[in-house]
Amino acid sequence: MVISSDYALPYSPERAVFPLEWVREDKYFAPVAKVDDAFGDRNLCPCLPVSDYKGPVVDINEM
């Protein structure tokens, strides 16, 4: 069951959640939660800054 069918879109909320019949059988709602509130939202990715990736371009066809 979808929360509400009271809104102004051209399709029902149920159709938005289950656009195809097979999705109804295999739909997975991932559990989500905030990670350390706003700090976690801003600092979730431990990626290096883009500047750390600067270097020579390697052509894989020349390897």
Summary of the structure (lengths in Angstrom):
residues: 63
radius of gyration: 21.6
end to end distance: 55.1
largest distance: 59.3
contacts: 70
relative contact order: 0.08
helix: 38%
strand: 0%
